[in-house]
């Protein structure tokens, strides 16, 4: 019997914060969307519209992003706890996880840790292996965010900053670099048993030029070669920043492909 889940929009208490959550409800296959570093759930609207009403769409703003409240902990582990809390609160079982940029890393980590609780993963130009930053470069990152802090209020509505201090901005970016080092990411990829599809962009991003971004995408090749569950669904024309607004159709196609495959396996 198919359960008809009620739609819901509201604030979900987690730890010392509250997350803005939207669940379209219905009887469709649940798809949970995970945002980029400073993005909000609104960035998924084109993907959701392309997929349509046949899916149950669950989106939420991470701590200090969008309409969610600030917190004392912005670590990657806190992001994983937030995903757990949303899934539990909304009664979501075996979702397709769709993550962009930082959200893609959350998706693959959560799927690797919870293989029996996830149907599939779509990684949108994220979870890309990168080289470790030395201490001198890490200090440059900290100085950069200190210099940029006066314009954070202007950047927030554009999805380029969160309601965090300069130190907090720097530390989540440095932690991201650590988590994306090949030594840290390879074991995660090896544990991925859920079908995982990458939608990769072309060109650069704010803070990384086209050559650097293309090298990160190329770094995926040996990891994909070792795990047949991971494949590239599409390489699109948009750059990292514009991929959800310009090539949302490719993301929706990857979701449909996985949903169809999993339906046939269940049937």
N, C-alpha and C positions, 0 to 999 in steps of 0.2 A: 504493500500500500504506500502510495506517494504522500508525503506530508506537505501540507500547504503552510509554509512558514509566514507569519505576519510581517509586514513591513515595519521598520522601526528607524527612527532618527532621534539621537539623544546623546547624553554625556555618560560615559562609562568610567566609574572610579577604579583606578589601578594604582597601587602603592600610594604615593602622596600627590597624585595628579588625577586628571580626568581627561579622557579621550573623546573627541567628537566622532561618532560612529554613524554610518548610514547603511542600512540593510534593506534592499528593495523587496525582500521576501519572495514568496511564490513557491512553486514546486520544481523550478529548474535546477540544474547542476550548480552548486555553489562555486563562485569565483571570488577570491579574496585578493585585493589589489594593495600592493606595498609601495609606498612613495619613495621618490628620490630624497636626498639629504634634507633639503629645505622646502620641498614641494608639499602640496596638500592634495586631498582626495579629488578636488575639482579637475586635476590634470588627467583623470581617467574618463572624463565624460564622453569623449569621442569614441574611445574603445568600447565603452559600455553601450553607446547608442548603436554602434556597428553590430555588436553581438545581439542586441535586442532583448525582448522580454522573455525569451526562452531560457535565460540564465538567471540565477539569483546572485546579484552583485553586492558585495560587502566591501565598503571602503572606510578608511578612518585616517584621521590626522595624527601623526606621531607627536610626542611630547614637545610642547613649545612651537609647534607648527600649526598652521591653519587656525582652527577654532579650539584646539586642545589647550589645556592649561600647562603652565611651567611645572618643573619638577626639580628634585635634587640630584637625579641620576639620569644622564643622557647616554649611557654606555650602550654598546651593542647588545649586551646581555639584557639590558632593560628593554630594548626593542623586541627581543625575542619573547620576553615576558608579556609585553603588550599584545603581541600576536596571539599568544596562548589565551590571554584574558578575553580578547575579542571572540575567538573561536568558542570558548566555553560559554561566554555570556549569550551568544547568539545561537548556540546549539549547532554549530557547523561541524560536520563530519566529512573527512576526506575531500577537502576542497582542491580546486586547481589554484595554485598560487601564482600570481603574476606580479613580478617586481621590476621596477625600473631603477637603474643606477644603484644607489645604496639599498633600495628595496629588493633588488635582485640578489644581493648578498644575503639579506635576511631570508629570502625565499629558499636559496640553496642550503643554507645552514640549517634552517628549520626542517626542511625535507630530509636532509641527511641524518638529523637527530631523531626524526619521527617517521620512519619509512612506512609504517602501517597506518598513519593518519593523513596521508596526502595522496592525491590521485596523480597529480602531474605538476610541472613547474614551467613557467615561461619567464625567461630572463631577458629583459629588454636593455641591451647595451650596458650590462653591469656584471658584477662578479667576474671581473677580468683580472688575470694575474699581472701584478706589477712588481717592480724592483723595490727593495727595501730602501728607505731614506736614511742616509747617515745622520749623525747627530747635528752636524752643522746645517744640513738642509732642514732638519726638523725645527731648529731654532729660527731659521728664516721663515718657516710657515707660521710660527708663533708671532714673530714680528709683523708679518703681513697682516694677520688678523687684528693685531693691535692697531695698526695704521688704518685699517678699513672700518674699525668699530664706529666712528662717527656717522658713517653712511648706512649702518645697519637698518635704521628705521625706514629709509627710502627703499632698501633692497627687499625688505620683508614682503611687501605686497606683490613683488615680482617673483617670489619663490627663490630668492637668492640669499636669504638669511633667515635665521630663526630668532625667537625671543630668548637668546642666550647671550652670555658675556663673550668677549673676545677669546678668553682662555678656553671656554667651553667649546666654541666654534673650532678652535685650533685642535683641541684634544680629540674631538670626534673624527676629524679628518686624519689625524695621525694614527688613531686606532684603525681607521679604515685601511690605511696604507699597510699596517701590520697584518691585518686580516687577509689582505689580497696578495701578500707575498707568496710566491710559489710554495715555499715550505709549509705555510699555513693553509693554503687553499687546496693543494693536491690531496691531502687526506679527506677533505670534505667531498671533493669530486669522486674519489674512490668509493665513498660510502653511499653515493646517490644511486638509489635503485628505482626511483620514480622516473617516468619518461620526462625528459627535460629538453626544452627547445629554446634556442637563442635567436633573438631578433637583433641583429647588429646594425649599428649606424655606419655612417661614412663621415670622415672629416673630424674636426676638433670639438672642443668644448671650452667653456670658460675656465681658464687656468691650465689648459692643456691644448697644445696645438695639434693639427691634424696628424703630423708624423708620429707624435707620441701616442695618440689615441689608436692609430692604426697598428702600432707595435703591440699595444695592450690586447687588441683583438686577435692579432696573430699569435700571441702567447697562449691563446686557448687551444690551438691546434693539437699539441701533444697531449693535453689533458683529455680532449674529446676522443683522440685516437685510442686511449686506454679504457674508455668507458662507453660502450655502445648505447647506453641509455641517454647519452647527451648528444644532441645533434644541432646543427645550425638550420633553422627554419627559413631565414631570409637575411639577406644583406641589402639594406635599403639606402636610398639617396640622402636621407636626412642626417644631420649631425646629431650628436648626443643630446643636445638641449631641445631640439625640435622634433625628435622622433615620435613622441606621443601625439603631437598636434598635426604633423605632416604625414606620417606613415602609420597611423593608428590601424589602418586596414590590415597591415602585415601582422600586427600584434593580435588582432581579432582572429585572423586566419589561423595563427598558431594555436590559439585557444580552441577553436572549432576542430582543428585537426586532432588535438589531444583528446577532446571530449568525445569525438567520434570513435577514435581508437579504443578508448577506455570503455565506451558503451558496448562495442563489439566483444571486448574481452569478457565483460560481465555477462552479456547475453549468451 
